[in-house]
């Protein structure tokens, strides 16, 4: 995808074309939103906050016009891209100025946490709202009893689930933008940054406290804590994956072990639980430091 990164960096018009066209296309194919966000991230990381904001603003106007012409609704298109691009722009500034990928990942999760809390503040009865939304998605031929039980359960956790999905997409967009930047100007730089991802002990202790609060409390406090815990799952999945990737690089069959790691996570999502435990416990286990063999070349 380096050709696309090269095209984006040719000038403002090229970046605007890529960002706006892919954002509109992502309304039909959501995964494409990652590439659209990566465009904003790449410009911001390389050229700074002002240039990134300029591309964001001009592209938002372009998407609004395209939305009016194609969808006959510019408000939805404008709101969509602002939700999609503003967080990407913010965490790209954090990464550019702070130069620590771990901090940018933590800020992305914090944005999700603020979103969850803000949702509960804004919506008086979150559960009933989600029950109504989910009920409209039930096929007419579905077994009502089983589906209703599922809806009753999911309604309590939808804010965290949606926030977690949004943060995952946000991080993938940031990672793609950083990878593009490294390929163009600092080959191998993103690999080193990603493999050094970690979490501070205080953050891990705070995360465990939130999970404990979800367990021992009840009512709205427990529900909010569980939804925040879903977001923490995202954080430690990313960190745990980086740790295992780094550890596997030190093994004799590194190339195959790293490939199997990502294949397993893709095919067996439950394996993420183990990855989360690795990310959460690493401040005390120091798995990377214990793997002191030389990293094989070419992996």
N, C-alpha and C positions, 0 to 999 in steps of 0.2 A: 504493500500500500504506500510505498515511498513516493510513487508518482503523484498520488493525491496530496501528500504533504508538501511536495515541491510546488504543486499547482497553487495550494493555499498560500504559501509564502511568497508567491510572485507579487502580490499586491492586495490592496483592500477589496477591489472588485471581485477578484478570484475567491477570496475568503468568504465574502458575502454570498456569492453564488452557491458555493458548496454548503455553507451553513443553512441558508434559507431554503434551498431546494430539498436538502436531505431532511430538514425539520418537517416540512410539509409532507414529504413522502413517508416519514415515520408515523404519521397519523394512520396510515394503512399497514405499515410494516414497522412496529414499535422498536425492534432491535436496531434499526438504522439511526435512532435517536442518539445512540452511543457515538457514532461517527460525527454527527452534527455537533454534539457537545465537545468532542475532541477537537473540532475546528476552532471553537472559541478558546479552548484550553491551550492549544498550540500557539495561537497568536498572542495570548496573554503571557504565556511562559517565555516566549522568545522576545516579544517587543514591548511588554509592560502592560500595566493596568489600563492606562489611557487608550492605547491602541486596541486592547481587547474590548473595552467598553464601547469604543467607536464601532467596531465590527458588530458587537452585540446590538447596539441601538439601531444601526442602519439595516442589519439583517432582520430585526424585529419589524421594522417598517415594511420591508420587502415581503416578509411572511404575512403580515396583515393584509397587504394588497393582494397577494396570491390567494390568501384565504377568502377574501371578498369575491374574487373572480371565480375561484374554483368551488368553494364551499358556501358562498353567499353569507359568510359569517366571519368578520375580521376579529371580533372580540375574543372568540374562543381560540383562534390561532395565535393572537397576541399573548393571551394568558398562558397558553401552552408553552410557547418559546421562552417566556420570562421564567416560568417554573423550571424549564429545562436548562436554560443557559445561565441565569444569575448565580445559582450555586456553583456551577462549573467555573465561572469567572472568579468567584470569591476564593475557592480553594486553590485555584491556579495562582492567584496572588500570594496566598499563604505559602505555597510551594516555591514560588519564584523568590520571595523575600526571605523565607525561613530556611530554604534549601534542605528541608527534612521531609521525606515522603511520609514518615510515620505521623508527623504533626498534621499534614494535610488530610490523611485518612481519618485521624481522630476528629478533626474539625468537621469533615463531611458527616461523620456519625453524630456529632453534636448538633449539626443543623437538623438532622432527622429527629433527634430527641426533642429539640425545640418545637419542631413541627408537630410531633405527637402531643406534647403538653399543650401547645397552642390550640390543637384541635379539640381537646377535652375542655379547654376554657371557653372556646367559641360555641361548641355544640352542647346543648343542655343534656340531651339523651342520645348519646352515641350509639348505644346498643340497638335501640329501636330504629334509628335511622339506617343502620347497616342491615338490619333484618329486612326492612322494606326494600332496600337496594338489592340485596341478594335474592330475595323472593322473586323479583322481577326477572331474574336470570334462570329460573328453574324451567326446564322443558315441561311441556304439558303432560307427557307420558311418564315422567319420573315418579318413583314411589314417594308419596308425600311424607310419610312418617319418617323414613330414613333421612330424606333431604332436610326436613324441618329440624331434626336433631343436629345435623351438621351446621345448618344456618345459625341455630341458637348458640353453638359453640364458637363458630367463626366470627360472629358479630362482636364478640368481646375482644378479638385480637386483630381486627381488620386495620385499625390505625397503624399498628406496628408492622403488619405484613406489607401494607402499601408503602410505608416509610422505608422499610428494609429493601423492597424492590427498587424504590427510587434511589436510595443510597448506593446500592449495587450498580445501577446504571450510571450514576454520577461518578463513581470510582473507576469504572471501566472506561468512561470517557476521559477522565483525567489520566489514567494509565496509558491509554492509546495516544493522547496528546503528548505526554512525556516521552513515550517510546518513539514517536515521530521526531520529536525534537532531538533526542539522542542519536537517532539514525542519521539525521541531517548534519548535526553539529558536534556530537560527542558520542561516537559509536561505542556501544557497550555500557554507557553511563546508566541507562535505565535498569539494566540487569543488576548492576551493583546496588543501586538504590532499593530495588524491590527485595533483593535477598537480605538486605540489612534491616528490613521492617521489624519492629519490636514494640512492646508495650512496657511502660514503666510500672514498677511494683505498686505504686499508689493507685494507678488507674485500675489495675487488676483487683486490688482490694476493694475499691469503690464499686467495681462491677459485681463482685461477689456479694457486696452489701445490698445492691439493688435486687439481685436474684433472691437473696435471703428475705428481703422485704416483701417480694412477691409471694413467697411461700408462707410467711408467718402472718401477714396482714390479711385484711379482707376488704370487700367493697371496692370503691373507686380507687383507693390507694394501691391495692393489689393489682387491679386491672391495668393501671398506668405503669406500674413496675414491670408487669409481664410484657407489656408492649415495648417498653424501653429495653427489656432483656432481649427481645427479638432483634432490635437494632445492634445490641452488643454482640449478638451472634454473628452479624455481618462483620463487625470489627475483628473479632478473633478468628473468623474463617479466613479472612485475608492475611492476617498476621501468621496464623498457623500454617497456611499454605506456603508462605514465604520461608518459614523456618524449616519445614519438611523439605522443600525444594533445595534449600541451602545444605541441609544435612545429607540428602541423597546425592548431591554433587560430589561428596567426599568418598563415595563408595565405588567399588570396582565396576559395577554395572550401572553407573550413574545415568547414562543416557536412557536406558530402559526403565530404570526406577522412577526418574522424573516424569517420563511419558506415562507410566502406569499410574502415578499419583493423580495427574489431571484426568486421565481416562476414568479412573475409579470415582473421582469426585463428580464427573459428568454422568456416569451410568448408575452410581449408587449414592444418591444424595445423603443417605443416613450416615455415610462415612464422614460427612462434615462435622458430626458431633465429636469424633476423635480429633479432628483438626482443630476444632474450637478448644478442646481441652489442652492440646499442645500449645496453642497461642496463649491461653490463660495461665498455664503453669510455667512457661519458659523463663520468666524473670527469676525463678528460683532454681529451675533445672539446668538452665544454660546449655541447651542441647547443642547449639552451634559451636560453643567453645569446647565441648567434649569431643566433637568430631574434628580432630586436629590433623587429619591426614591431608595430603596435598590434593587439591581439586583437579580431577582429570581434565586434560585439555579438550577443547572442542565441544563441550557440553553447554 
